[in-house]
Structures are given as C-alpha cells and as structure tokens.
Amino acid sequence: MKNFFLILIILLVNSCQSQENQNTINDSILFVDIAKKFIDSDEYFINLDTGAMMFEDYGKFAGSITNDTVFVSKNEFRIRIEDSIVEQYLKINSQSLKKLFVLNSNQEVVDSIDFKSFELYDYSNHQSYVASFTGNKGLENQIIISERSTDSKFCERSKNMTTNDSKYKKKILSKFNLLDKEIDYFGYTLHKSDTIAIVSYFDLFDEQGITLFLNNEIKTDSMKGFGTVRKVIPIPSKKLNEPNYIMKLKTFSAEKHFYTKIVGFNFIEKRVILHKSNTLQ
C-alpha cells in the first residue's frame, strides 16, 4: 500500500457488544457541511453536488443560466441561478437550505446563516456551483447543519479525534507498512471497546485514493482522486452507536479550494458508511 496515493485507513479493533440503534428520525435527510466565506464579501457559501445530474443534462443546465450578475470584484464573479433550474437538474430545493445552524466545537448550536441564492461562482478562473448565505461575521470554517437536525433528542455527539498520540500512530503505521513522512493526517478515537483510526497518506509515485478498513480488513478501495485529508471534525449523529465525522479535503488541482465528505461508523453491524452529498439519511 504505497506510492503516490492518499490512503484513509479506518480501523475498528476488538469487539463491541451494543444494543439496537435508538432515536432515529423517520423520513428525514440531514445536511452537514463546512461554511466557506467569499473572498471579497462577508457572505458564505457551500458547494452544490452535481453528481446526481445526468451527463446529457450538463449542457442544458449550463445553458439555462442567464447573466444575472450578483457580485463582481477583482477576484470573484458570481451569477445567480434560478431556484427552479437547480431543483430540476440538481434535485436540490432551496427550502431545504433556508436556514442552516452553526455548531461550535462542542457540537452545540451557536448561530445560523440564511439562504440567499444559488449561483455560478468564478474565483480565479475556477468555476463551481454554490448556494450563498448571509449571516454574522466570523462563521467561516464552522460546521453548519440543517434545521431538522438541531433537535437535541435526535443528536448524539461524536467524540473528537486524538492527533498527538505518537505511540499509537507508530503502531498503526508499522502494521500497514506506512512511512511517517508521507502522513498528512493521523487521528483516532475510542468508542466503548472499539478504536477508530483515520490516516491520510500519500506518496508521489502512485495515484491518489482513499481506502477504508474495518477490523484490519479492507472494506473498499474504490475512492480515487479524493485529495488529501486536512482535518476531521466530529458531527452530531442521528442514531446511537453511529458516530459521524466530516473530512475537510483538498486536491492538488485546486489547492485554494476544499471540499468535504462525511464518513460514519456503524458499531452494531461493524461497517463504515460513506454518506452521499453531505447528507445523513
């Protein structure tokens, strides 16, 4: 497992006797992301997931965007996209993003941001589709979560990652023949008798990728080109015994931009969950 690849190792060691999951939310989808700030304004944004769009619809979607300029500066250019167009092609409803709540490091609600518009965002010739928001200053890089997920009886706090345990880190790297100089991120946490370890690893002789392990066994190695893990942040969960973490990722091709992925752990079924489109189903 070497050479120019990013590897995310998720290990669950030992066994765990757990009760059945409780406190589930029926018929709900919870959205989680990290708030980004525009360069030349005090507004915030999140990237929109275009993965659900059919290939033949990309041209139709781009062609439907009119020149309704929202903001222009030396560094940025923003064009409004009609809500109906985003809903038709990206299957995203603005009502689901009407208000997002801001969480602190203790996973407590401390503020909120309000939806403004869907936009085509151009920053230094790097284009992306985003949803913009207004809110108080100083909320960039904070976790934001959808309104329905702020009910405390449905939220189970996930534990923080420990990143300064050199002894445990050395044990994991030795087990999988990894080199310390090629590690971008290492963190682990305990859940009852189980241990989760997350290692972001790359080397300049192979392709990038993310590999998931459970109980020292590879669960999937199909996640290619995801970039490097910069930070792993705990987020509230919908169910007991299913902690979730949001990974802040960067790619070599867009070093000024980051994106996020949510990974969860089911300790009852002993499996890793990679949540799609930053939602908890």
TAVENKA-V829620 format. One record per backbone hydrogen bond with DSSP energy under -1.0 kcal/mol. CO is the residue of the C=O (numbers start at 1). NH is the residue of the N-H. Records with the same first field share a line. If there is no record, write none. Layout:
CO=NH ; NH
This chain:
22=240
30=280
31=146
33=144
35=141
36=45
43=38
44=133
45=36
46=131
50=53
54=57
55=58
57=61
58=62
59=63
60=64
62=65
66=68
67=69
68=80
71=78
75=124
76=73
77=122
78=70 ; 71
79=120
82=86
83=87
84=88
85=89
86=90
93=96
94=97
95=98
98=115
100=113
101=145
102=110 ; 111
104=107
108=104
111=102
113=100
114=134
117=132
118=81
119=130
120=79
121=128
122=77
123=126
126=123
128=121
129=48
130=119
131=46
132=116
133=44
134=114
139=142
142=35
143=103
144=33
145=101
146=149
147=150
151=154
156=237
162=188
164=166
165=169
166=170
167=171
168=172
169=173
170=174
171=175
172=176
173=178
179=182
180=183
182=202
185=200
187=198
188=162
189=196
191=194
194=191
196=189
198=187
200=184 ; 185
201=7
203=206
212=219 ; 220
214=217
217=214
220=212
222=224
223=210
228=250
231=248
233=246
237=156
239=242
241=267
243=265
244=235
245=263
246=233
247=261
248=230 ; 231
249=259
250=228
254=257
259=249
261=247
262=275
263=245
264=273
266=271
271=266
273=264
276=279
278=32
280=30
